[in-house]
Amino acid sequence: MTTLKSCVSACRYCRYYTPEGQRGGTCRLFNVSVKSGWKACSLSVPSFAPACENLVATPSFR
């Protein structure tokens, strides 16, 4: 399994960020209000990263 290293510098670039209003938003991971310019946490994931939760494991028979 590959581990994604976070290269997200601010909350606004994170997959879990949902904008609300002009300067802030919500972190869906922690369900808290955040500012878009805040430094992203270590659990941040880039907005366009592959969605691991959507992958389906298929057995390979050889």
C-alpha positions as CSV (number, residue, x, y, z in Angstrom):
1,M,0.0,0.0,0.0
2,T,1.3,3.5,-0.9
3,T,1.3,6.2,1.7
4,L,0.4,9.7,0.5
5,K,2.6,12.3,2.0
6,S,0.6,15.5,2.6
7,C,1.7,18.3,0.4
8,V,-1.4,20.4,1.3
9,S,-0.2,23.7,2.7
10,A,-3.5,25.2,3.8
11,C,-6.9,24.0,4.7
12,R,-8.5,25.4,1.5
13,Y,-6.5,22.8,-0.6
14,C,-7.6,19.8,1.5
15,R,-10.2,17.3,0.4
16,Y,-12.1,17.6,3.7
17,Y,-12.5,21.4,3.5
18,T,-15.9,22.8,2.6
19,P,-16.0,26.6,2.0
20,E,-18.7,28.6,3.9
21,G,-18.8,32.4,3.5
22,Q,-15.9,34.4,2.2
23,R,-13.0,33.4,4.4
24,G,-13.8,30.3,6.3
25,G,-15.2,26.9,6.0
26,T,-15.7,23.5,7.7
27,C,-13.4,20.6,8.1
28,R,-15.5,17.5,7.4
29,L,-12.9,15.2,8.9
30,F,-13.2,16.9,12.4
31,N,-16.6,18.6,11.9
32,V,-15.2,22.0,13.0
33,S,-15.0,25.5,11.6
34,V,-11.6,26.5,10.1
35,K,-10.1,29.4,8.2
36,S,-9.1,28.7,4.6
37,G,-5.6,30.1,5.1
38,W,-4.8,28.1,8.2
39,K,-1.9,25.7,8.0
40,A,-3.3,22.2,7.1
41,C,-3.1,19.4,9.6
42,S,-1.0,16.3,9.1
43,L,-4.2,14.3,8.1
44,S,-4.9,16.6,5.1
45,V,-5.4,15.0,1.7
46,P,-5.0,16.9,-1.6
47,S,-8.4,17.7,-3.2
48,F,-7.7,15.7,-6.3
49,A,-5.9,12.7,-4.7
50,P,-7.2,9.2,-5.6
51,A,-10.1,8.2,-3.5
52,C,-8.9,5.1,-1.7
53,E,-12.3,4.5,-0.2
54,N,-13.8,4.1,-3.7
55,L,-11.4,1.3,-4.7
56,V,-12.8,-2.2,-4.9
57,A,-10.5,-5.1,-4.3
58,T,-10.9,-7.8,-7.0
59,P,-9.3,-11.1,-6.6
60,S,-6.9,-12.1,-9.3
61,F,-6.9,-15.8,-10.4
62,R,-3.9,-17.2,-12.2
